Amino acid sequence: MRYFHNLPVAFLAASAASCLAQTPEISITTPKGPPVVGTLLRPFHMEKRVVSPAYLGNTPRLESLVSAGNLYLSVQDVIALVLENNIDIAIQRYGPLLAREALRRTQGGGPIRSVGTPIYPGPTSVSTLGVSYSSVGLPETGGVGSGGGIVAAYGTIPPLLDPQLILYGNLQHNTTPESNTLLDEVAALVQSSRNYGIYYQQNFVTGTSAQFSYNASRNFLNSPAIVLNPYTYGTLDFNVTQSLLQGFHIAVNNRYIRISKNNLKVTELQVKLQVITTVSAVLNLYWDLVSFNEDVRIKQQALETAQKLHEDNKKQVAIGTLPSIEVTRAAAEASAAKENLLIAQTNVAQQETVLKNALSRNGVASPWLDEVHIVPLDHIVVPEKEDLKPIPELVEQALEKRPEIERTRINIESTKINIAGTKNALLPTLQVFADVNNQGLTGAPNALANGTAGIPDPFLIGGYGNLLGQIFRRNFPNYSAGFSLNIPFRNRIAQADYVADELSLRQGELQLQRAINQIRVDIKNAVIGLDQARARYETAVATRVLAQQSLEAEQKKFQFGESTIPLVVQAQRDLATDQSAEVQSMANYTHAKIAFDESVGETLEVNGISMEEAASGRVTRQSSLPPDLAPNLRKGPGD
């Protein structure tokens, strides 16, 4: 595979993205059944659906961005890698598929199955001193807020909607000693029989239940007292039962299906919310790494300045123009600068580890990924001014776009749907039924008869066809109809379930209002935080400029003997501190802007994220590795 070495990186990344885009990360396949009986056995063959194994590798994009031992990352590359490889999003991606299977379950009449997966908060920087910003977003709550929707198994239980086919058959041989031989005219009655039948049952969301059954039995006895021997008896039965009070209404019996459809929407919103949460967290990691790298540069300059001062002082002490104590002071300053540089470099190394783990599925377990250093390609830019809409417009926008609000509204709708079932359970059970039954009997004259058994009716003499003819001609029809009324006294279980659901509904409505109120607070705080971050940045820039001017002035005064080394050292230290404060203020601004985008629901739009790509885990955008680094493309293991 070495021939890939000379291909352009963009071509490799585009080709890999195109191939991956055609292959879904999660797939469920159904093997083809036998060609002849495939249609007949399809309902049973569907149980053999195969779920693809969990994908634990990384997309080729990650290695395509590595060159000469460095992992070059732009903001867009970070977003693409998060969507493709982040394991928190990958876990949440299973939610909609689980919800679809839960929907299939309810369409068959089963109760709702919980499939909710909580939102993972996302990674955090190893050092948040001066660059932290509180995340907005609503806290996760239990129950319906966790993404699984309502799990209901109380109230009026919906009927099973998948039809059932039951076949049975048995052979019997019985020998019964007789205490009275007048009836059967034998001392021991021997009976051999073959019994078989078929049942088909179907329930409907209207509360109707229909059952069709056919039973037949062929018997042979050793008694001469029976007219037909052997004989075959059969019955064809059709029964319909309809609930009129409890269990009567489509809205009652299909409520689990509608709730499952809502839960499917909730899980899709969970994926969206996880994408927003994770992307925001990883962008914070990226900009923190940018600021940490800049801080390393500042600390490196401070160390070089301190070391130069130390060397200059040693020369001046040697010629007798400075006391020896100044060498000691300069050495102490250089040692402190070296320690500060080591801490800054450690922060960078740890931040790289956290960021690598967020951008890959196996973290730093891959030796090649553990060894490379991350080189950010983007720099923090603070715009001159913010073009923000009025807060009322931002609130309306957030209420429309924030997935937490839509999720809460859907869960309230599911609670209302479920109330129909618990309210219906307050009613008595009234069922009406009608039954139509056709019977038939056929056989041969008893060869053992001694004249006392009588002469069989010629209509009953015949084979199995005669039996079926009697049944379908309805020669021996039976009819029945009736009702069944069950009135529970007190009915405290149903009453408690209904009131509990009403209370949950009121609680959910208050939670929605609380969420709306919190969004207003989030937006106000985000706007204030953005203004504050800008003000801190402008102040930090002005302070750094003044510190630079102060250092230059102190150095000039020292050249003319009007200042001292301690004052120059202090001015250098102040400048390094102010430079670090400026970098931190820039990082603060990026965190404030990310939090603002999250609060108004613009994280996806601002970062050009498509939920189709996020849901599939396949991103088609090309990588942004500089073209001049393409010849040094690092190959992974096996290439």
C-alpha positions as CSV (number, residue, x, y, z in Angstrom):
1,M,0.0,0.0,0.0
2,R,3.0,2.3,-0.2
3,Y,1.8,3.6,-3.5
4,F,-0.6,5.8,-1.5
5,H,2.4,7.7,-0.2
6,N,2.6,10.1,-3.2
7,L,-1.1,10.7,-3.6
8,P,-2.5,14.1,-2.6
9,V,-3.9,14.1,0.9
10,A,-7.1,15.9,-0.2
11,F,-7.7,13.1,-2.8
12,L,-7.2,10.4,-0.1
13,A,-9.5,12.1,2.3
14,A,-12.2,12.7,-0.3
15,S,-12.0,9.2,-1.6
16,A,-12.3,7.8,2.0
17,A,-15.1,10.1,2.8
18,S,-17.0,9.1,-0.3
19,C,-16.6,5.4,0.4
20,L,-17.6,5.8,4.0
21,A,-20.6,7.9,3.1
22,Q,-22.1,5.0,1.3
23,T,-21.7,2.6,4.2
24,P,-23.8,3.4,7.3
25,E,-22.0,2.9,10.6
26,I,-24.9,0.9,12.1
27,S,-26.9,-1.5,9.9
28,I,-29.5,-4.2,10.4
29,T,-29.7,-6.7,7.7
30,T,-32.3,-9.5,7.0
31,P,-30.9,-12.6,5.4
32,K,-33.0,-13.8,2.4
33,G,-35.3,-16.8,3.1
34,P,-35.8,-19.9,0.9
35,P,-37.2,-18.8,-2.5
36,V,-40.3,-21.0,-2.5
37,V,-41.6,-20.6,1.1
38,G,-39.9,-17.2,1.7
39,T,-43.2,-15.3,1.8
40,L,-44.8,-17.8,4.1
41,L,-41.9,-17.9,6.5
42,R,-41.0,-14.2,6.3
43,P,-42.6,-13.4,9.7
44,F,-40.5,-16.0,11.3
45,H,-37.4,-15.3,9.3
46,M,-37.4,-11.6,10.4
47,E,-36.4,-12.8,13.8
48,K,-33.0,-13.6,12.3
49,R,-32.1,-10.0,11.5
50,V,-28.4,-9.3,12.0
51,V,-27.0,-6.2,13.7
52,S,-23.6,-5.0,12.5
53,P,-20.8,-5.2,15.1
54,A,-19.9,-2.0,16.9
55,Y,-17.3,-0.1,14.9
56,L,-14.3,0.5,17.2
57,G,-11.9,2.0,14.7
58,N,-11.3,5.5,13.4
59,T,-12.1,7.0,10.0
60,P,-9.1,7.5,7.6
61,R,-9.5,11.3,8.1
62,L,-7.5,11.1,11.4
63,E,-4.4,9.6,9.8
64,S,-4.7,11.8,6.8
65,L,-4.1,14.8,8.9
66,V,-0.8,13.5,10.3
67,S,2.5,14.7,8.8
68,A,6.1,14.4,10.1
69,G,5.0,13.4,13.6
70,N,2.4,16.2,13.9
71,L,-1.4,16.1,13.8
72,Y,-2.5,19.3,12.0
73,L,-6.0,20.3,13.0
74,S,-8.2,23.2,11.9
75,V,-11.6,23.9,13.6
76,Q,-13.4,22.2,10.7
77,D,-11.2,19.2,11.0
78,V,-11.9,18.9,14.7
79,I,-15.7,19.1,14.0
80,A,-15.5,16.4,11.3
81,L,-13.4,14.1,13.5
82,V,-15.8,14.6,16.4
83,L,-18.8,13.7,14.2
84,E,-17.0,10.6,12.8
85,N,-15.0,9.2,15.7
86,N,-16.3,10.6,19.1
87,I,-17.5,7.7,21.1
88,D,-20.1,9.7,23.1
89,I,-21.9,10.6,19.9
90,A,-21.5,7.0,18.6
91,I,-23.2,5.7,21.7
92,Q,-26.1,8.1,21.3
93,R,-26.4,7.2,17.6
94,Y,-27.9,3.8,18.6
95,G,-30.8,5.6,20.3
96,P,-33.0,6.1,17.3
97,L,-32.5,2.5,16.1
98,L,-33.4,1.2,19.6
99,A,-36.5,3.4,19.5
100,R,-37.5,2.0,16.1
101,E,-37.3,-1.5,17.5
102,A,-39.3,-0.4,20.6
103,L,-41.9,1.0,18.1
104,R,-42.1,-2.3,16.3
105,R,-42.7,-3.9,19.7
106,T,-45.6,-1.7,20.4
107,Q,-47.0,-2.2,16.9
108,G,-47.2,-5.9,17.9
109,G,-49.1,-5.0,21.0
110,G,-46.3,-5.1,23.5
111,P,-45.6,-2.6,26.3
112,I,-43.1,0.2,25.7
113,R,-39.5,-0.7,26.3
114,S,-37.1,1.9,27.7
115,V,-34.3,2.8,25.3
116,G,-33.1,6.2,26.7
117,T,-29.4,7.0,26.9
118,P,-28.4,10.0,29.0
119,I,-26.5,12.9,27.5
120,Y,-22.7,12.7,28.2
121,P,-21.4,16.1,29.3
122,G,-18.3,16.0,27.1
123,P,-14.6,16.3,27.9
124,T,-13.1,19.2,29.8
125,S,-9.7,20.8,29.7
126,V,-7.0,19.6,32.1
127,S,-6.5,23.2,33.3
128,T,-9.4,25.6,33.5
129,L,-7.7,28.5,35.3
130,G,-8.7,31.6,33.6
131,V,-10.3,29.9,30.5
132,S,-13.4,28.2,32.0
133,Y,-16.9,29.1,31.2
134,S,-20.0,27.4,32.6
135,S,-22.0,25.3,30.2
136,V,-25.5,26.3,29.4
137,G,-28.0,23.6,28.6
138,L,-30.7,22.2,30.8
139,P,-29.8,19.6,33.4
140,E,-30.8,16.0,32.7
141,T,-33.8,14.8,34.7
142,G,-35.1,11.4,35.3
143,G,-38.0,9.7,33.6
144,V,-39.1,11.1,30.3
145,G,-36.3,13.7,30.3
146,S,-33.6,11.1,29.9
147,G,-34.5,10.5,26.3
148,G,-36.5,7.2,26.6
149,G,-39.9,8.8,26.9
150,I,-42.7,7.2,28.9
151,V,-42.5,3.6,29.9
152,A,-46.1,2.6,30.5
153,A,-47.4,-0.7,31.7
154,Y,-50.5,0.3,33.6
155,G,-54.0,1.5,32.9
156,T,-56.0,-0.4,30.2
157,I,-53.6,-2.8,28.6
158,P,-53.7,-2.6,24.8
159,P,-54.3,-5.9,23.0
160,L,-51.7,-8.0,21.3
161,L,-51.9,-6.9,17.6
162,D,-49.8,-9.6,16.0
163,P,-52.0,-12.5,14.8
164,Q,-51.5,-15.9,16.4
165,L,-51.8,-19.3,14.7
166,I,-52.0,-22.4,16.9
167,L,-51.9,-25.9,15.6
168,Y,-52.2,-29.0,17.7
169,G,-52.6,-32.7,17.4
170,N,-52.4,-35.8,19.6
171,L,-52.9,-39.6,19.6
172,Q,-54.6,-41.4,22.4
173,H,-55.3,-45.0,23.4
174,N,-57.4,-45.6,26.5
175,T,-58.6,-48.8,28.1
176,T,-61.3,-48.4,30.8
177,P,-62.6,-51.3,32.8
178,E,-66.4,-51.1,32.9
179,S,-68.4,-51.7,36.1
180,N,-71.7,-51.7,34.1
181,T,-71.6,-53.6,30.9
182,L,-75.2,-52.7,29.9
183,L,-74.1,-49.4,28.3
184,D,-71.1,-50.4,26.2
185,E,-71.6,-54.2,26.3
186,V,-68.0,-54.9,26.9
187,A,-66.1,-55.6,30.1
188,A,-63.3,-53.2,29.2
189,L,-63.9,-50.2,26.8
190,V,-60.9,-49.6,24.5
191,Q,-60.9,-46.3,22.6
192,S,-58.3,-45.1,20.1
193,S,-58.5,-41.5,18.9
194,R,-56.7,-38.9,16.8
195,N,-57.3,-35.3,17.7
196,Y,-56.1,-32.2,15.8
197,G,-57.1,-28.6,15.4
198,I,-56.1,-25.2,14.2
199,Y,-56.8,-21.8,15.9
200,Y,-56.3,-18.4,14.4
201,Q,-56.7,-15.3,16.6
202,Q,-56.5,-11.6,15.7
203,N,-57.0,-8.5,17.9
204,F,-57.6,-5.0,16.6
205,V,-57.0,-1.5,18.0
206,T,-60.8,-1.0,18.1
207,G,-61.0,-3.4,21.0
208,T,-62.3,-6.2,18.8
209,S,-61.1,-9.8,19.1
210,A,-61.8,-12.4,16.5
211,Q,-61.0,-16.1,16.7
212,F,-61.4,-18.8,14.1
213,S,-61.0,-22.5,15.1
214,Y,-61.4,-25.9,13.6
215,N,-61.3,-29.1,15.6
216,A,-61.6,-32.7,14.5
217,S,-61.4,-36.0,16.3
218,R,-61.4,-39.6,14.8
219,N,-62.4,-42.3,17.2
220,F,-62.5,-46.1,17.2
221,L,-64.1,-48.2,20.1
222,N,-64.4,-51.9,20.7
223,S,-68.1,-51.5,21.8
224,P,-70.9,-53.1,19.7
225,A,-73.4,-50.5,21.2
226,I,-72.2,-47.6,19.0
227,V,-73.9,-47.0,15.7
228,L,-70.9,-45.4,13.9
229,N,-67.5,-47.0,14.5
230,P,-65.1,-45.6,13.7
231,Y,-66.5,-42.1,13.5
232,T,-65.1,-38.6,13.0
233,Y,-66.5,-35.5,14.8
234,G,-65.6,-32.0,13.7
235,T,-66.5,-28.4,14.6
236,L,-65.9,-25.1,12.9
237,D,-66.2,-22.1,15.3
238,F,-66.1,-18.3,14.7
239,N,-66.2,-16.0,17.7
240,V,-66.1,-12.2,17.9
241,T,-65.7,-10.2,21.2
242,Q,-66.0,-6.5,21.4
243,S,-65.2,-4.3,24.4
244,L,-67.6,-1.5,24.9
245,L,-66.3,0.4,28.0
246,Q,-62.8,-0.5,29.2
247,G,-60.6,-1.2,26.2
248,F,-63.0,0.5,23.8
249,H,-61.4,3.3,21.7
250,I,-58.6,3.4,19.2
251,A,-56.9,6.2,21.2
252,V,-56.7,3.8,24.2
253,N,-55.4,0.8,22.4
254,N,-52.9,2.5,20.1
255,R,-51.4,4.9,22.7
256,Y,-48.3,2.8,23.2
257,I,-47.6,3.1,19.4
258,R,-48.1,6.9,19.5
259,I,-45.9,7.2,22.5
260,S,-43.2,5.1,20.9
261,K,-43.3,7.4,17.8
262,N,-42.8,10.3,20.2
263,N,-40.0,8.5,21.9
264,L,-38.4,8.0,18.5
265,K,-38.5,11.8,18.0
266,V,-37.0,12.2,21.5
267,T,-34.1,9.9,20.7
268,E,-33.4,11.8,17.5
269,L,-33.4,15.0,19.6
270,Q,-31.0,13.3,22.0
271,V,-28.6,12.7,19.2
272,K,-28.8,16.3,18.2
273,L,-28.3,17.4,21.8
274,Q,-25.3,15.1,22.2
275,V,-23.8,16.5,19.0
276,I,-24.2,20.1,20.3
277,T,-22.9,19.2,23.8
278,T,-19.9,17.3,22.5
279,V,-19.0,19.7,19.7
280,S,-19.1,22.6,22.1
281,A,-17.0,20.7,24.6
282,V,-14.4,19.7,22.0
283,L,-14.2,23.2,20.5
284,N,-13.5,24.4,24.0
285,L,-10.7,21.9,24.2
286,Y,-9.3,23.0,20.9
287,W,-9.2,26.7,21.8
288,D,-7.8,25.9,25.2
289,L,-5.0,24.0,23.4
290,V,-4.4,27.1,21.2
291,S,-4.2,29.3,24.3
292,F,-1.9,26.8,26.1
293,N,0.4,26.7,23.1
294,E,0.5,30.5,23.0
295,D,1.2,30.5,26.7
296,V,4.1,28.1,26.1
297,R,5.5,30.6,23.6
298,I,5.2,33.4,26.2
299,K,6.8,31.3,28.9
300,Q,9.6,30.3,26.5
301,Q,10.3,34.0,25.8
302,A,10.3,34.8,29.5
303,L,12.8,32.0,30.1
304,E,15.1,33.2,27.3
305,T,15.0,36.7,28.7
306,A,15.8,35.5,32.2
307,Q,18.7,33.4,30.9
308,K,20.1,36.3,28.9
309,L,19.9,38.5,32.0
310,H,21.7,35.8,34.0
311,E,24.5,35.6,31.4
312,D,24.8,39.4,31.2
313,N,24.9,39.7,35.0
314,K,27.7,37.1,35.2
315,K,29.8,39.1,32.7
316,Q,29.2,42.3,34.6
317,V,30.1,40.7,37.9
318,A,33.3,39.3,36.3
319,I,34.4,42.8,35.3
320,G,33.3,44.2,38.7
321,T,30.4,46.5,37.6
322,L,27.8,44.5,39.5
323,P,27.7,42.9,42.9
324,S,27.6,39.0,42.9
325,I,24.2,39.0,44.5
326,E,22.7,40.0,41.1
327,V,23.9,36.8,39.6
328,T,22.0,34.9,42.3
329,R,18.9,36.9,41.7
330,A,19.1,36.4,38.0
331,A,19.6,32.6,38.5
332,A,16.5,32.5,40.7
333,E,14.5,34.3,38.1
334,A,15.7,31.9,35.4
335,S,14.8,28.9,37.6
336,A,11.3,30.3,38.2
337,A,10.8,30.9,34.5
338,K,11.9,27.4,33.7
339,E,9.4,26.0,36.2
340,N,6.6,28.1,34.6
341,L,7.6,26.9,31.2
342,L,7.5,23.2,32.4
343,I,4.0,23.7,33.8
344,A,2.8,25.3,30.5
345,Q,4.3,22.4,28.5
346,T,2.7,19.9,30.8
347,N,-0.7,21.6,30.3
348,V,-0.2,21.3,26.5
349,A,0.8,17.6,26.7
350,Q,-2.2,16.8,28.9
351,Q,-4.6,18.8,26.8
352,E,-3.4,17.0,23.7
353,T,-4.2,13.7,25.4
354,V,-7.7,14.8,26.2
355,L,-8.3,16.2,22.7
356,K,-6.9,13.0,21.1
357,N,-9.3,10.9,23.2
358,A,-12.2,13.0,22.1
359,L,-11.3,12.7,18.4
360,S,-10.8,8.9,18.3
361,R,-12.7,5.8,19.4
362,N,-9.7,4.0,20.9
363,G,-8.1,7.1,22.5
364,V,-4.3,7.0,22.8
365,A,-4.3,3.2,22.7
366,S,-2.9,3.6,19.1
367,P,0.9,4.1,19.5
368,W,1.1,6.3,16.4
369,L,-1.6,8.6,17.8
370,D,-0.1,8.7,21.2
371,E,3.2,9.8,19.8
372,V,2.1,12.7,17.5
373,H,1.8,16.3,18.6
374,I,-1.3,18.4,17.8
375,V,-0.6,21.5,15.8
376,P,-3.6,23.8,15.7
377,L,-4.0,25.6,12.3
378,D,-6.5,28.2,13.5
379,H,-5.9,31.2,15.8
380,I,-8.2,33.0,18.2
381,V,-9.6,36.1,16.6
382,V,-11.8,38.4,18.6
383,P,-14.0,40.5,16.2
384,E,-14.1,44.2,16.7
385,K,-17.8,44.2,17.6
386,E,-20.7,41.8,18.1
387,D,-23.8,42.0,15.9
388,L,-26.4,40.6,18.3
389,K,-30.1,40.5,17.9
390,P,-32.3,42.0,20.7
391,I,-32.7,39.6,23.6
392,P,-36.4,39.0,23.0
393,E,-35.6,37.8,19.5
394,L,-32.8,35.6,20.8
395,V,-35.2,34.0,23.3
396,E,-37.8,33.3,20.6
397,Q,-35.1,31.7,18.4
398,A,-33.8,29.6,21.3
399,L,-37.4,28.4,22.2
400,E,-37.7,27.3,18.6
401,K,-34.3,25.7,18.1
402,R,-33.2,24.3,21.5
403,P,-33.7,20.5,21.4
404,E,-34.3,20.4,25.2
405,I,-37.5,22.5,24.8
406,E,-38.9,20.3,22.0
407,R,-38.0,17.2,23.9
408,T,-39.9,18.4,27.0
409,R,-42.9,19.3,24.8
410,I,-43.0,15.9,23.2
411,N,-42.8,14.2,26.6
412,I,-45.7,16.3,27.8
413,E,-47.7,15.1,24.7
414,S,-46.8,11.5,25.5
415,T,-48.1,12.0,29.1
416,K,-51.4,13.3,27.7
417,I,-51.6,10.3,25.3
418,N,-51.0,7.9,28.2
419,I,-53.7,9.5,30.4
420,A,-56.3,8.2,27.9
421,G,-55.4,4.6,29.0
422,T,-55.4,5.3,32.7
423,K,-58.6,7.2,32.5
424,N,-60.2,4.4,30.5
425,A,-59.3,1.9,33.2
426,L,-61.7,3.7,35.5
427,L,-64.6,2.2,33.5
428,P,-66.2,-1.1,34.1
429,T,-65.4,-4.0,31.8
430,L,-68.3,-4.6,29.4
431,Q,-67.8,-7.1,26.6
432,V,-70.3,-8.4,24.1
433,F,-69.7,-11.6,22.1
434,A,-71.2,-13.5,19.2
435,D,-70.4,-17.1,18.3
436,V,-71.2,-19.2,15.3
437,N,-70.5,-22.9,15.5
438,N,-71.0,-25.6,12.8
439,Q,-70.7,-29.3,13.7
440,G,-70.4,-32.5,11.7
441,L,-70.3,-36.2,12.3
442,T,-69.5,-39.0,9.9
443,G,-68.3,-42.6,10.1
444,A,-68.9,-46.2,9.1
445,P,-71.6,-48.6,10.4
446,N,-70.3,-50.5,13.4
447,A,-69.0,-53.9,12.2
448,L,-69.2,-55.2,15.9
449,A,-72.9,-54.3,16.3
450,N,-75.1,-57.3,17.3
451,G,-78.4,-55.7,16.3
452,T,-79.0,-53.8,19.5
453,A,-77.1,-50.7,18.4
454,G,-79.7,-49.7,15.9
455,I,-79.3,-48.7,12.3
456,P,-77.2,-45.5,11.6
457,D,-78.7,-42.6,9.7
458,P,-77.5,-42.8,6.1
459,F,-76.8,-39.1,6.2
460,L,-74.0,-39.7,8.7
461,I,-72.3,-42.6,6.8
462,G,-69.3,-41.5,4.8
463,G,-65.7,-40.3,4.9
464,Y,-64.0,-37.1,5.8
465,G,-65.6,-35.3,2.8
466,N,-69.0,-36.0,4.3
467,L,-67.9,-34.3,7.5
468,L,-66.7,-31.2,5.8
469,G,-69.8,-31.1,3.7
470,Q,-72.0,-31.1,6.8
471,I,-69.9,-28.3,8.4
472,F,-69.9,-26.0,5.4
473,R,-73.6,-26.7,4.6
474,R,-74.2,-25.8,8.2
475,N,-76.4,-28.9,8.7
476,F,-75.9,-28.7,12.5
477,P,-75.5,-25.0,13.3
478,N,-75.2,-23.5,16.7
479,Y,-75.4,-19.8,17.7
480,S,-74.7,-17.9,20.9
481,A,-74.5,-14.3,21.9
482,G,-74.2,-12.5,25.2
483,F,-72.4,-10.0,27.3
484,S,-70.1,-9.9,30.3
485,L,-70.1,-7.0,32.8
486,N,-67.4,-6.6,35.4
487,I,-67.9,-3.7,37.9
488,P,-65.0,-3.3,40.3
489,F,-65.8,-1.7,43.6
490,R,-63.6,1.2,44.7
491,N,-61.1,0.5,41.9
492,R,-58.3,2.2,43.8
493,I,-55.5,1.0,41.5
494,A,-57.0,2.7,38.4
495,Q,-57.9,5.8,40.4
496,A,-54.4,6.1,41.7
497,D,-52.8,5.6,38.3
498,Y,-55.1,8.2,36.7
499,V,-54.4,10.9,39.4
500,A,-50.7,10.1,39.3
501,D,-50.7,10.7,35.5
502,E,-52.6,13.9,35.9
503,L,-50.0,15.0,38.5
504,S,-47.2,14.0,36.2
505,L,-48.7,16.1,33.5
506,R,-49.0,19.2,35.7
507,Q,-45.4,18.6,36.8
508,G,-44.3,18.3,33.2
509,E,-46.0,21.6,32.3
510,L,-44.2,23.3,35.2
511,Q,-40.9,21.7,34.1
512,L,-41.5,23.1,30.6
513,Q,-42.1,26.6,32.1
514,R,-39.0,26.2,34.2
515,A,-37.0,25.3,31.1
516,I,-38.3,28.3,29.3
517,N,-37.4,30.5,32.2
518,Q,-34.0,29.0,32.3
519,I,-33.4,29.7,28.6
520,R,-34.1,33.4,29.2
521,V,-31.6,33.3,32.0
522,D,-29.1,31.4,29.9
523,I,-29.4,33.9,27.0
524,K,-29.1,37.0,29.3
525,N,-26.1,35.4,31.0
526,A,-24.6,34.4,27.7
527,V,-24.9,38.0,26.3
528,I,-23.5,39.4,29.5
529,G,-20.7,36.9,29.4
530,L,-19.9,37.7,25.8
531,D,-19.8,41.4,26.6
532,Q,-17.7,40.8,29.7
533,A,-15.3,38.6,27.8
534,R,-14.8,41.3,25.1
535,A,-14.3,43.9,27.8
536,R,-11.7,41.7,29.6
537,Y,-9.9,41.1,26.3
538,E,-9.8,44.8,25.4
539,T,-8.5,45.5,29.0
540,A,-6.0,42.8,28.7
541,V,-4.7,44.1,25.4
542,A,-4.4,47.6,26.8
543,T,-2.6,46.3,29.9
544,R,-0.2,44.3,27.8
545,V,0.6,47.3,25.6
546,L,1.3,49.4,28.7
547,A,3.4,46.6,30.2
548,Q,5.4,46.5,27.0
549,Q,5.9,50.2,27.0
550,S,6.9,50.1,30.7
551,L,9.5,47.4,30.0
552,E,11.0,49.4,27.1
553,A,11.1,52.5,29.3
554,E,12.7,50.7,32.2
555,Q,15.3,49.1,29.9
556,K,16.3,52.5,28.5
557,K,16.5,54.0,32.0
558,F,18.8,51.1,33.0
559,Q,21.0,51.8,30.0
560,F,21.5,55.3,31.4
561,G,22.0,54.1,34.9
562,E,18.6,55.5,36.1
563,S,17.1,52.1,37.0
564,T,18.1,48.9,38.6
565,I,18.1,45.2,37.6
566,P,15.3,44.3,40.0
567,L,13.1,46.9,38.4
568,V,13.9,45.6,34.9
569,V,13.2,42.0,36.1
570,Q,9.9,43.1,37.6
571,A,8.9,44.8,34.4
572,Q,9.8,41.7,32.4
573,R,7.8,39.6,34.8
574,D,4.8,41.9,34.6
575,L,4.9,41.8,30.8
576,A,4.9,38.0,30.8
577,T,2.0,37.9,33.2
578,D,0.0,40.4,31.2
579,Q,0.7,38.5,28.0
580,S,-0.6,35.3,29.6
581,A,-3.6,37.3,30.8
582,E,-4.3,38.4,27.2
583,V,-4.1,34.9,26.0
584,Q,-6.5,33.8,28.7
585,S,-8.9,36.6,27.9
586,M,-8.9,35.4,24.3
587,A,-9.7,31.9,25.4
588,N,-12.4,33.3,27.6
589,Y,-13.9,35.0,24.6
590,T,-14.0,31.7,22.6
591,H,-15.7,29.9,25.5
592,A,-18.2,32.8,25.9
593,K,-19.0,32.7,22.2
594,I,-19.4,28.9,22.2
595,A,-21.8,29.2,25.2
596,F,-23.7,31.9,23.5
597,D,-24.2,29.8,20.3
598,E,-25.4,26.9,22.5
599,S,-27.8,29.1,24.5
600,V,-29.5,30.5,21.4
601,G,-29.5,27.1,19.6
602,E,-27.0,28.1,16.8
603,T,-24.2,25.6,17.5
604,L,-25.0,23.5,14.4
605,E,-25.5,26.4,12.0
606,V,-22.5,28.4,13.1
607,N,-20.2,25.4,12.7
608,G,-21.7,24.1,9.5
609,I,-22.9,20.8,11.0
610,S,-25.4,18.7,9.1
611,M,-27.5,16.4,11.3
612,E,-27.6,13.9,8.4
613,E,-23.9,13.6,8.6
614,A,-23.9,13.6,12.4
615,A,-26.5,10.9,12.6
616,S,-24.7,8.7,10.0
617,G,-21.2,9.4,11.4
618,R,-20.0,10.0,7.8
619,V,-18.7,13.5,6.9
620,T,-18.0,14.4,3.3
621,R,-16.1,17.7,3.8
622,Q,-12.4,17.6,2.9
623,S,-9.6,17.9,5.3
624,S,-7.6,21.1,5.5
625,L,-4.1,19.7,5.8
626,P,-1.8,22.3,4.1
627,P,-0.8,21.1,0.6
628,D,2.9,21.5,1.3
629,L,2.7,18.8,4.0
630,A,1.2,16.2,1.7
631,P,4.5,14.6,0.6
632,N,5.2,13.9,4.3
633,L,2.0,12.1,4.8
634,R,2.4,9.7,7.7
635,K,1.2,6.2,7.0
636,G,-0.5,4.1,9.6
637,P,0.2,0.5,10.6
638,G,0.1,-2.0,7.7
639,D,0.5,0.6,4.9
